Amino acid sequence: MEKNIKELLGGRIVNTRVLTNQQISQLMSLGSKKYPVIYQEGSQYFCRRCLTEIDLADFHDQKMYCRACLNFGKLRKGDELIITNSNLSFHIPKTPMTWQGQLTNLQDTVAQETKSAFQKQQDHLIWAVTGAGKTEIIYPLINEALLQNKRVAICSPRVDVCLELQPRLQQAFRNVPIGLFHGQSQTSYFPTPIMISTVHQLIRFESAFDLIIVDEVDSFPLAGDEMLHQAIYKAKKDSGSITYLSATPPVELLANVKTKK
């Protein structure tokens, strides 16, 4: 297998222009699928990577491209994307969680509720004030996902939150590989059972994760950004679920709770 092919697996969205013919052939043989960059629904055009609508009036006689996700590499009409196979298998220790702390009764109640929602493939909101222990509450949830050989993404709109989460998660799951990826990261992507990243990085994935945990869901630039919210849903497998963490959840999430979504 050509070097670095494994680093492209795991539901990654890759422009074929940056791949060699041999890489494309190997990825397709491993269950990847190829799609046009721009697809049409009725009279509207959309970007396959970020799902944003593309306005034809913006281009006139110029070749159409997606401006919304331009920072991730220019996608032109006529280009093709490969979405790599997301069915990865990792070696998970029999006891993934090494955290020895103790949850309070209330924290444990919330932790059990999140596990129940995950097992039912339901989205869930943890609404608690800063300092209530939301990070520790999700440890049993992550542990449950890993025991089922499921893949977890923990993301935040803020780089500083990701940097803070990484050592805490690695301490709680010492024997589980954890990847940390964001726009300022010097580390190239590689598949891991737990990925910590900014929400923006999810634009590069489709149907990749069984569990997505979104921290600081109310923070800029995620709040009110439709493209980033679509990226979260796009990165989740159909059988997966999303858990939101917030001290001040946006009204849209509270409305979904009220209507039992």
C-alpha positions as CSV (number, residue, x, y, z in Angstrom):
1,M,0.0,0.0,0.0
2,E,1.4,3.4,-1.0
3,K,2.6,5.5,1.9
4,N,0.1,7.7,3.7
5,I,-3.0,6.0,2.2
6,K,-4.1,5.0,5.7
7,E,-4.0,8.7,6.8
8,L,-6.7,9.4,4.2
9,L,-9.1,6.9,5.5
10,G,-12.0,7.4,8.0
11,G,-14.6,9.3,6.1
12,R,-12.2,12.0,4.8
13,I,-13.3,14.2,1.9
14,V,-10.3,14.6,-0.5
15,N,-10.0,16.4,-3.9
16,T,-8.7,13.9,-6.4
17,R,-6.5,16.7,-7.8
18,V,-4.1,16.3,-4.8
19,L,-3.9,12.5,-5.2
20,T,-1.9,10.3,-7.6
21,N,-3.6,7.8,-9.8
22,Q,-2.2,5.0,-7.7
23,Q,-3.6,6.6,-4.5
24,I,-7.0,7.0,-6.1
25,S,-7.0,3.4,-7.3
26,Q,-6.1,2.2,-3.8
27,L,-8.7,4.3,-2.0
28,M,-11.4,3.1,-4.4
29,S,-10.3,-0.5,-3.8
30,L,-10.7,0.1,0.0
31,G,-14.3,1.1,-0.3
32,S,-14.1,4.8,-1.0
33,K,-16.6,6.6,-3.3
34,K,-16.1,9.3,-5.9
35,Y,-18.5,12.3,-6.3
36,P,-18.6,15.5,-8.4
37,V,-17.6,18.6,-6.3
38,I,-20.8,20.5,-7.2
39,Y,-24.2,18.8,-7.4
40,Q,-27.6,20.1,-8.5
41,E,-31.0,19.9,-6.8
42,G,-33.6,21.4,-9.1
43,S,-32.3,24.8,-10.2
44,Q,-29.9,25.1,-7.2
45,Y,-26.2,24.1,-7.0
46,F,-24.4,23.0,-3.8
47,C,-20.9,22.1,-2.7
48,R,-20.5,18.5,-1.8
49,R,-17.8,19.2,0.8
50,C,-19.6,21.9,2.9
51,L,-23.2,21.6,1.5
52,T,-23.4,25.4,0.9
53,E,-25.6,26.7,-1.9
54,I,-23.6,28.2,-4.8
55,D,-25.1,31.3,-6.5
56,L,-24.5,31.1,-10.2
57,A,-25.0,34.9,-10.5
58,D,-21.7,35.3,-8.7
59,F,-19.6,33.8,-11.5
60,H,-21.0,35.0,-14.9
61,D,-18.6,33.4,-17.4
62,Q,-16.1,32.3,-14.8
63,K,-15.7,28.7,-13.8
64,M,-17.9,28.0,-10.8
65,Y,-16.2,27.2,-7.4
66,C,-17.2,27.1,-3.8
67,R,-16.3,30.2,-1.9
68,A,-17.7,29.1,1.5
69,C,-15.0,26.4,2.2
70,L,-12.2,28.1,0.1
71,N,-9.9,28.0,3.2
72,F,-9.8,24.2,2.9
73,G,-8.6,24.2,-0.7
74,K,-10.4,25.5,-3.9
75,L,-13.0,23.3,-5.3
76,R,-13.9,24.0,-8.9
77,K,-16.8,22.7,-11.0
78,G,-15.5,19.6,-12.8
79,D,-13.3,18.5,-9.9
80,E,-14.1,15.2,-8.2
81,L,-14.1,14.4,-4.5
82,I,-13.3,11.0,-2.9
83,I,-15.0,10.3,0.3
84,T,-13.0,7.5,2.0
85,N,-14.3,4.4,3.8
86,S,-15.3,5.3,7.3
87,N,-15.4,1.7,8.6
88,L,-12.2,1.7,10.6
89,S,-11.3,-0.8,13.3
90,F,-9.0,0.2,16.2
91,H,-7.3,-1.8,18.9
92,I,-9.2,-0.7,22.1
93,P,-8.0,-1.9,25.5
94,K,-10.5,-3.9,27.6
95,T,-10.7,-0.9,30.0
96,P,-10.5,2.2,27.9
97,M,-11.1,4.7,30.7
98,T,-8.2,5.1,33.2
99,W,-9.8,8.1,35.0
100,Q,-10.0,7.3,38.7
101,G,-12.2,10.2,39.8
102,Q,-15.7,10.0,41.3
103,L,-18.8,11.7,39.9
104,T,-21.3,13.1,42.3
105,N,-24.8,11.6,42.3
106,L,-26.2,14.3,40.1
107,Q,-23.3,14.1,37.7
108,D,-23.7,10.3,37.5
109,T,-27.4,10.8,36.7
110,V,-26.5,13.0,33.7
111,A,-23.7,10.6,32.6
112,Q,-26.2,7.7,32.6
113,E,-28.7,9.8,30.6
114,T,-26.1,10.5,27.9
115,K,-25.2,6.8,27.6
116,S,-28.8,6.0,27.3
117,A,-29.3,8.6,24.5
118,F,-26.2,7.2,22.7
119,Q,-27.5,3.7,22.8
120,K,-30.8,4.9,21.4
121,Q,-29.0,6.9,18.7
122,Q,-30.6,10.1,20.1
123,D,-29.0,13.6,20.3
124,H,-28.6,15.0,23.8
125,L,-27.9,18.3,25.5
126,I,-26.0,18.7,28.7
127,W,-26.9,22.2,30.1
128,A,-24.8,23.1,33.1
129,V,-23.0,26.1,34.5
130,T,-19.3,26.6,34.0
131,G,-17.4,24.5,36.6
132,A,-20.2,21.9,36.9
133,G,-17.9,19.1,35.6
134,K,-19.3,18.7,32.0
135,T,-16.0,17.3,30.8
136,E,-15.9,14.6,33.5
137,I,-19.5,13.8,32.9
138,I,-18.8,12.7,29.3
139,Y,-16.0,10.3,30.3
140,P,-18.4,7.3,30.8
141,L,-20.1,8.2,27.5
142,I,-16.8,8.1,25.6
143,N,-15.9,4.9,27.4
144,E,-19.2,3.3,26.4
145,A,-18.6,4.3,22.7
146,L,-15.0,2.9,22.8
147,L,-16.2,-0.4,24.3
148,Q,-18.5,-0.8,21.3
149,N,-15.5,0.0,18.9
150,K,-17.2,3.2,18.0
151,R,-15.4,6.4,16.8
152,V,-15.6,9.6,18.8
153,A,-15.1,13.2,17.7
154,I,-14.9,15.9,20.4
155,C,-15.1,19.4,18.9
156,S,-15.4,23.0,19.8
157,P,-15.5,26.3,17.8
158,R,-12.5,27.5,19.9
159,V,-8.9,26.3,19.5
160,D,-8.1,27.1,23.1
161,V,-10.8,24.7,24.3
162,C,-9.4,21.9,22.1
163,L,-5.9,22.6,23.5
164,E,-7.3,22.4,27.0
165,L,-9.3,19.2,26.4
166,Q,-6.5,17.2,24.9
167,P,-4.3,16.6,28.0
168,R,-7.4,16.0,30.1
169,L,-8.8,13.4,27.7
170,Q,-5.5,11.8,27.3
171,Q,-5.1,11.5,31.1
172,A,-8.6,10.0,31.3
173,F,-7.9,7.5,28.4
174,R,-4.2,6.9,28.7
175,N,-4.0,3.8,26.5
176,V,-6.2,5.2,23.7
177,P,-4.7,7.1,20.8
178,I,-6.2,10.7,20.6
179,G,-5.7,13.0,17.6
180,L,-5.7,16.8,18.0
181,F,-6.4,18.8,14.8
182,H,-7.1,22.4,14.2
183,G,-6.2,25.2,11.7
184,Q,-3.0,26.0,13.6
185,S,-1.9,22.4,14.1
186,Q,1.4,21.2,12.7
187,T,0.3,17.6,12.8
188,S,-1.1,16.0,9.7
189,Y,-4.4,14.1,10.1
190,F,-4.3,10.4,11.0
191,P,-7.3,8.2,12.0
192,T,-7.7,7.7,15.8
193,P,-10.6,6.3,17.9
194,I,-10.9,9.7,19.6
195,M,-10.4,12.9,17.6
196,I,-10.3,16.4,19.2
197,S,-10.7,19.2,16.7
198,T,-12.3,22.6,16.0
199,V,-15.7,22.3,14.4
200,H,-14.3,23.7,11.2
201,Q,-12.3,20.5,10.7
202,L,-15.5,18.5,10.4
203,I,-16.0,20.1,7.0
204,R,-13.4,17.6,5.8
205,F,-15.5,14.5,6.9
206,E,-18.6,12.7,5.9
207,S,-20.4,9.9,7.8
208,A,-17.2,9.4,9.8
209,F,-18.1,9.4,13.6
210,D,-20.5,7.4,15.7
211,L,-20.5,10.0,18.5
212,I,-19.8,13.7,18.1
213,I,-19.5,15.8,21.3
214,V,-19.8,19.5,20.7
215,D,-18.4,21.7,23.5
216,E,-19.1,25.4,23.8
217,V,-21.9,25.1,21.2
218,D,-23.0,28.6,22.0
219,S,-19.6,30.2,21.2
220,F,-18.5,32.1,18.1
221,P,-18.1,31.2,15.3
222,L,-20.4,28.2,15.6
223,A,-23.4,30.1,17.0
224,G,-25.5,31.1,14.0
225,D,-23.2,29.6,11.4
226,E,-25.3,27.2,9.2
227,M,-22.3,25.8,7.4
228,L,-20.7,24.6,10.6
229,H,-23.9,23.1,12.0
230,Q,-24.3,21.2,8.7
231,A,-20.7,20.1,9.0
232,I,-21.5,18.5,12.4
233,Y,-24.4,16.6,11.0
234,K,-22.6,15.6,7.8
235,A,-19.7,14.2,9.8
236,K,-22.0,12.0,11.9
237,K,-22.8,8.5,10.7
238,D,-26.5,7.8,10.1
239,S,-26.5,5.5,13.1
240,G,-24.6,8.0,15.3
241,S,-25.6,10.7,17.7
242,I,-24.5,14.2,18.9
243,T,-24.1,15.4,22.5
244,Y,-24.0,19.1,23.0
245,L,-22.3,20.8,26.1
246,S,-23.2,24.3,27.1
247,A,-23.6,26.7,30.0
248,T,-25.8,28.9,27.8
249,P,-27.4,26.9,25.0
250,P,-28.8,28.7,22.0
251,V,-32.6,29.0,21.6
252,E,-32.6,26.5,18.7
253,L,-31.3,23.7,20.9
254,L,-33.7,24.6,23.7
255,A,-36.6,24.5,21.2
256,N,-35.5,21.1,20.1
257,V,-35.5,19.9,23.7
258,K,-38.9,21.3,24.2
259,T,-40.3,19.5,21.2
260,K,-38.5,16.3,22.4
261,K,-36.1,16.1,19.4
